[in-house]
Amino acid sequence: MIAGEVKKVGPKDLEIHMLKQLVVLPGYFRPAKQWDVVVVYKGKLLGAIELKSLGGPSYGNNANNRCEEALGSGVDFRTAQREGAFGVGAAPFLGFMILVQDDTKSSKPPAKERVSPHFSIYPEFQTASYQRRMAILCEKMVQEGIYDCAAAISSPLPLKAKDSGQFKDLSENNTLRHLLIKLCAHVKAEVALAND
């Protein structure tokens, strides 16, 4: 779907990569990272997207792992960008999307919560479900400039071929639609500048 939307706004020679060997980009704190979607035009990196999922039954550990992965990948990418890994002055779009399994364990606050014995946990997390926590993660990563857009969505499992693909956005400000529109606008602008 992401590739399809980007193709609509780009020229025929726009490269949209999703094969493992073609989505590896250099890192700063590690040699390289495999992204899920990489967009290149005339040898210039226009965008990279990370796609993750969060499902049960162990939401707590999985949610923490997803948070650490998202932050680590984003900071690594932005530092590599700053240090010129993608070319001098490169400003690629960096996007993140997480699909959370929609069930009672992800949509309700956890029954048992980790307690910080020395300092208070931020209030927005204290009674938040795992769905809400992923939305907060996305909102904060965009606010801090780690990602240009980050979307959290949910959908019930198991998904079957006959399913309609329905999902719900978990954040008003960082929706899947926002991610697609911002990515496409960035690609369109970068292609226009490259052809000046």
C-alpha positions as CSV (number, residue, x, y, z in Angstrom):
1,M,0.0,0.0,0.0
2,I,2.8,2.4,0.9
3,A,4.7,1.7,-2.3
4,G,1.5,2.0,-4.3
5,E,0.8,5.5,-2.9
6,V,4.3,6.7,-3.5
7,K,4.3,5.4,-7.1
8,K,1.3,7.5,-7.8
9,V,3.2,10.8,-7.1
10,G,6.6,9.8,-8.5
11,P,8.1,9.4,-11.9
12,K,8.6,6.0,-13.6
13,D,12.3,5.9,-12.6
14,L,11.6,6.4,-8.9
15,E,12.9,3.4,-7.0
16,I,10.8,1.9,-4.2
17,H,12.6,-0.9,-2.5
18,M,11.1,-3.6,-0.3
19,L,13.4,-6.6,-0.9
20,K,15.8,-7.4,2.0
21,Q,19.0,-6.8,0.1
22,L,17.8,-3.4,-1.2
23,V,16.5,-1.8,2.0
24,V,19.8,-1.8,3.9
25,L,21.1,1.6,4.9
26,P,24.2,2.6,6.8
27,G,23.9,3.4,10.5
28,Y,26.1,5.5,12.8
29,F,26.1,3.4,16.0
30,R,26.0,0.1,14.0
31,P,27.2,-0.7,10.5
32,A,23.8,-0.9,8.8
33,K,20.1,-1.4,9.3
34,Q,17.4,-3.1,7.2
35,W,14.4,-0.9,6.8
36,D,11.0,-2.1,5.4
37,V,10.5,0.5,2.6
38,V,13.3,2.6,1.0
39,V,12.7,5.3,-1.6
40,V,15.5,6.4,-3.9
41,Y,15.6,8.8,-6.8
42,K,18.6,9.5,-9.0
43,G,20.9,8.0,-6.3
44,K,19.4,10.2,-3.6
45,L,17.7,8.7,-0.5
46,L,14.2,10.2,-0.3
47,G,12.7,8.1,2.5
48,A,12.8,5.1,4.8
49,I,9.9,3.5,6.6
50,E,10.0,1.1,9.5
51,L,6.9,-1.2,10.0
52,K,6.4,-3.0,13.3
53,S,3.6,-5.0,15.0
54,L,2.7,-5.6,18.6
55,G,0.6,-8.7,19.5
56,G,-0.2,-10.8,22.5
57,P,0.0,-12.6,24.8
58,S,3.0,-10.8,26.3
59,Y,2.2,-7.2,25.6
60,G,4.4,-5.7,28.4
61,N,7.8,-7.1,27.2
62,N,6.9,-6.8,23.5
63,A,5.8,-3.1,24.0
64,N,9.1,-2.2,25.7
65,N,11.1,-4.0,22.9
66,R,9.2,-2.1,20.2
67,C,9.8,1.2,22.0
68,E,13.5,0.5,22.3
69,E,13.8,-0.7,18.6
70,A,11.9,2.4,17.3
71,L,14.0,4.9,19.3
72,G,17.3,3.1,18.6
73,S,16.6,2.9,14.8
74,G,15.4,6.5,14.6
75,V,18.3,8.0,16.6
76,D,20.8,5.9,14.6
77,F,19.3,7.0,11.3
78,R,19.2,10.7,12.3
79,T,22.8,10.6,13.5
80,A,24.0,8.9,10.3
81,Q,22.1,11.5,8.4
82,R,23.7,14.3,10.3
83,E,27.2,12.8,9.7
84,G,26.6,12.6,6.0
85,A,26.0,8.9,5.5
86,F,23.3,9.6,2.9
87,G,25.1,12.5,1.2
88,V,25.8,16.1,2.1
89,G,22.6,17.9,2.9
90,A,20.4,14.9,2.5
91,A,17.1,15.2,4.3
92,P,15.2,12.0,3.8
93,F,11.7,11.4,5.2
94,L,11.8,9.0,8.1
95,G,8.5,7.2,8.9
96,F,7.4,4.6,11.5
97,M,4.2,2.6,11.7
98,I,3.1,0.1,14.3
99,L,0.1,-2.3,14.0
100,V,-1.2,-3.3,17.4
101,Q,-3.4,-6.4,17.8
102,D,-6.9,-5.1,18.9
103,D,-8.1,-7.2,21.9
104,T,-9.0,-6.7,25.5
105,K,-5.4,-7.1,26.7
106,S,-4.1,-4.3,24.4
107,S,-7.1,-2.0,24.8
108,K,-7.4,-2.0,28.6
109,P,-4.8,-0.8,31.1
110,P,-2.6,-3.7,32.3
111,A,-3.7,-5.4,35.5
112,K,-0.2,-5.6,36.8
113,E,2.0,-2.6,36.3
114,R,5.7,-2.1,36.9
115,V,6.4,0.3,39.7
116,S,9.2,2.8,39.7
117,P,10.3,2.8,43.4
118,H,12.3,6.0,43.2
119,F,10.6,8.4,40.8
120,S,7.1,8.9,39.4
121,I,6.1,7.5,36.0
122,Y,4.8,10.2,33.7
123,P,1.0,10.6,34.2
124,E,0.1,9.8,30.6
125,F,1.4,6.3,31.0
126,Q,-0.1,5.5,34.4
127,T,-3.5,4.2,33.2
128,A,-2.7,3.8,29.5
129,S,-3.5,0.7,27.6
130,Y,-0.8,-0.8,25.3
131,Q,-2.6,0.7,22.3
132,R,-2.5,4.1,24.0
133,R,1.2,3.6,24.9
134,M,2.1,3.0,21.3
135,A,0.2,6.1,20.3
136,I,2.1,8.1,22.9
137,L,5.3,6.6,21.6
138,C,4.5,7.8,18.1
139,E,3.4,11.2,19.2
140,K,6.6,11.8,21.3
141,M,8.9,10.5,18.6
142,V,7.5,13.0,16.1
143,Q,7.5,15.8,18.7
144,E,11.2,15.1,19.4
145,G,12.0,15.1,15.6
146,I,13.2,11.5,15.6
147,Y,10.6,10.6,12.9
148,D,8.9,12.9,10.4
149,C,5.7,10.9,11.0
150,A,4.8,7.9,13.1
151,A,1.5,6.1,13.1
152,A,0.0,3.6,15.5
153,I,-3.0,1.6,14.2
154,S,-4.9,-1.4,15.6
155,S,-6.8,-4.3,14.0
156,P,-8.2,-7.5,15.3
157,L,-6.5,-10.8,14.7
158,P,-6.5,-13.3,13.2
159,L,-6.6,-11.6,9.8
160,K,-8.1,-13.7,7.0
161,A,-7.9,-13.2,3.2
162,K,-11.6,-12.2,3.2
163,D,-11.1,-9.4,5.8
164,S,-11.8,-5.9,4.6
165,G,-8.5,-4.5,6.0
166,Q,-10.3,-2.3,8.5
167,F,-8.2,-0.7,11.2
168,K,-8.4,2.2,13.5
169,D,-5.9,5.0,14.1
170,L,-4.8,5.2,17.7
171,S,-3.7,8.9,17.6
172,E,-5.5,11.8,16.0
173,N,-2.3,13.6,15.1
174,N,-0.3,10.7,13.7
175,T,-2.6,8.6,11.5
176,L,-1.8,6.2,8.7
177,R,-3.3,8.8,6.3
178,H,-0.9,11.5,7.8
179,L,2.0,9.2,7.2
180,L,1.1,8.5,3.6
181,I,0.3,12.2,2.8
182,K,3.5,13.5,4.3
183,L,5.7,10.8,2.7
184,C,4.1,11.4,-0.7
185,A,4.5,15.2,-0.4
186,H,8.1,14.8,0.6
187,V,8.8,12.5,-2.4
188,K,7.0,14.8,-4.8
189,A,8.9,17.9,-3.5
190,E,12.3,16.1,-3.6
191,V,11.7,14.8,-7.2
192,A,10.7,18.3,-8.3
193,L,13.9,19.8,-6.8
194,A,16.1,17.1,-8.4
195,N,14.6,17.9,-11.8
196,D,15.2,21.7,-11.6
